């Protein structure tokens, strides 16, 4: 999200998606704080690459709604609320979703 968009409040997603995006951000923050986006072992909500399955579903949905720009904005919110370590795990968990680049 560019500086002017931040300054003037331009939306990264359609207005009808605002509640969904807010819910997804809050869910990611909760996962980052209480569970983690990565695991040492697959299973119990983690895929074969040890990435949190729901986190990947959320990433794909965010990509559908607003692409990499929205994903980067959400990533920054998660980093601010959950911390740097969980955010670095989110970076890896979202690899190969859309054009994900933090």
matplotlib code that plots the C-alpha trace (Angstrom):
import matplotlib.pyplot as plt

x = [0.0, 1.5, 2.0, -0.8, -3.2, -2.4, -2.6, -6.0, -7.5, -7.9, -9.3, -7.4, -10.6, -14.2, -16.4, -18.6, -15.5, -14.6, -16.2, -14.7, -11.2, -11.5, -12.5, -9.7, -7.1, -8.3, -8.2, -4.6, -3.6, -5.2, -3.5, -0.1, -0.4, -2.0, -1.0, 1.7, 1.7, 4.3, 4.7, 7.6, 5.4, 2.5, -1.0, -3.4, -4.2, -0.8, -0.1, 2.7, 5.0, 4.1, 2.2, -1.1, -3.9, -6.4, -3.7, -3.2, -6.9, -7.0, -4.1, -5.8, -9.0, -7.1, -5.3, -8.7, -10.0, -7.1, -4.0, -0.5, -1.1, -3.9, -1.8, 1.1, -1.2, -2.6, 0.9, 1.9, -1.1, -0.2, 3.4, 2.3, -0.2, 1.4, 5.1, 8.1, 8.6, 5.0, 5.1, 8.2, 6.4, 3.5, 5.8, 6.8, 3.3, 2.0, 4.7, 3.3, 0.0, -0.8, 2.2, 3.0, 6.0, 6.2]
y = [0.0, 3.3, 6.3, 8.3, 5.5, 5.3, 9.0, 9.4, 6.1, 4.5, 1.0, -2.1, -4.1, -3.5, -2.0, -5.1, -7.1, -4.8, -7.0, -10.2, -8.6, -7.4, -10.9, -12.5, -10.1, -10.8, -14.5, -14.4, -12.3, -14.9, -17.8, -16.0, -15.4, -18.6, -21.3, -20.2, -20.3, -23.1, -26.4, -28.8, -31.6, -32.0, -32.9, -31.4, -28.4, -28.2, -29.5, -31.7, -28.6, -27.8, -24.7, -23.8, -24.9, -22.2, -19.6, -20.7, -20.6, -17.1, -16.0, -17.4, -15.5, -12.2, -12.7, -13.1, -10.0, -7.6, -9.4, -9.0, -5.4, -6.4, -9.4, -7.1, -4.7, -7.6, -8.9, -5.6, -5.6, -9.1, -8.1, -5.1, -7.1, -10.5, -9.7, -10.1, -13.8, -14.8, -12.5, -14.2, -17.5, -16.0, -15.0, -18.7, -20.0, -17.8, -18.8, -19.8, -18.0, -15.6, -13.3, -13.2, -11.0, -9.2]
z = [0.0, -1.1, 1.2, -0.5, -0.1, 3.6, 4.0, 2.2, 3.3, -0.2, 0.2, -0.9, -1.1, -2.2, 0.5, 0.7, 1.8, 4.7, 7.4, 5.9, 5.7, 9.3, 10.5, 8.6, 10.0, 13.5, 12.9, 11.7, 14.7, 17.0, 15.1, 15.3, 19.0, 20.2, 17.7, 15.2, 11.4, 11.3, 13.1, 13.5, 12.4, 9.9, 11.1, 13.6, 11.3, 9.6, 6.0, 4.8, 4.6, 8.3, 7.4, 9.2, 6.8, 7.8, 7.4, 3.8, 3.2, 4.6, 2.4, -0.7, 0.1, 0.8, -2.6, -4.3, -2.6, -3.1, -4.3, -3.0, -2.0, 0.5, 1.7, 2.5, 4.4, 6.4, 7.0, 8.5, 10.8, 12.0, 12.5, 14.6, 16.7, 17.0, 16.7, 14.4, 14.9, 14.1, 11.1, 9.8, 10.1, 8.2, 5.4, 4.9, 5.4, 2.6, 0.1, -3.3, -2.8, -5.6, -6.1, -2.3, -1.5, 1.9]

ax = plt.figure().add_subplot(projection="3d")
ax.plot(x, y, z, "-o")
ax.set_aspect("equal")
plt.show()
